[in-house]
Amino acid sequence: MTDHDREPQAIRAEALESLLIEKGLLTADAIDEVIVRYSERVGPMNGARVVARAWIDPDFKQRLLEDGTSAINEFSFEGGRIEKLVVVENTEKVHNAVVCTLCSCYPWAVLGLPPRWYKDPQYRSRIVREPRTVLKEMGLDLPADLEIRIWDSSAEVRYMVLPQQPEHSLGKSEQELAQLVTRNSMVGVESL
């Protein structure tokens, strides 16, 4: 693959990485550790584990919905931004979505790095004013009679959506269920 075939962002990132290593400001090991941290120990797979557990364990689900922060403490996730986590459940009658209208407050420890669109001023302002339209533009066309609730994350409170368990996943193991859950479903802009 030539540089011409690669994304400009990837080329810039590699150039910056090389320069920082060359100048002695970073080591390749430090960069690898950050990558491993956010791909294996902090990220959407953590949230997916929480969702899968809630789907198979009614007691955990109840604790999660009552006090998300306490319920996820048993997982010992790394990373911050979950000092006060509120988990809201999608049901047959209500669909929830999350935004931070001021900046991009986000529960990194359970959802990983925020997607670019989450920080976009258009998403942040429009999802509140016209949620059904924005969700449809993102590929989620919800029935007209489904109530949509938008939750505004802040520096004090972060939100996560507990998606509905798909019918086809009933009877699967916790590990199999976790593989079905996406970051976007836990933000509420995608259904499973």
C-alpha positions, 0 to 999 in steps of 0.5 A, a space after each residue: 500500500 502506498 501513501 497515496 492509497 492511505 488516509 491523510 489522517 493516518 499519514 499525519 499520525 504516523 509522521 507525528 508519531 515518528 517525529 515525537 519518538 525521534 525527538 525523544 518526547 515519546 517511546 514506541 512502547 508508550 504509544 503501544 500502551 495507549 493503544 492497548 489501553 483504549 482498545 482492550 481495557 477502556 472502551 466500548 467492549 467494557 460497555 458491551 460487557 455491562 449491557 450483556 450482563 444486564 440482559 442475562 442478570 435481572 438483579 444486576 440490571 435493576 442495580 444498573 438502572 438504579 445506580 449505574 456508577 455503583 453497579 459497574 464498579 464491580 467490573 473495575 474498569 480503567 479510565 475516568 468519566 464515570 464518577 456519576 453514570 446514569 443508565 437509561 433503558 430502551 423499551 418498546 415504548 421509549 428510545 433514549 439517545 445521549 448528547 452533550 450540548 456544551 462540549 463532549 462529556 462522555 463516559 470513556 471507561 465504558 464507551 471508549 473514545 467519543 466518535 467524531 460526530 458526537 463532538 460535532 456542533 450540528 449533532 449537539 444542537 440538532 439532536 435536542 431540537 429534532 431527534 427523530 430527524 437526526 436519528 433517521 439521518 444516522 440510519 435509525 428510522 424509529 416508529 412515529 409512536 415511539 417516544 424519544 428521550 434525549 439525555 444531556 451529559 455534563 461534567 457532573 453526570 454521564 449517560 449510557 443507553 441500555 439497548 433492547 436485547 434483540 429477539 434473535 439473541 435470547 439464550 446466548 451466552 454473556 460473551 456472545 451477547 457482548 459481541 452484539 453490542 455496539 458503541 452507537 447502540 449505547 449512545 442511542 443512535 443505533 438499534 441492534 
